[in-house]
């Protein structure tokens, strides 16, 4: 499960990066 956690953290970091760079609601993908 460690890999899934890392992928999730990476996903949220990627999401936050895009939120601060270019906040497009249609471009936001929340990792499940």
Secondary structure, DSSP 4 states (H G I P E B T S, - for coil): -HHHHHHHHHHHHHHHHHHHH---GGG-----
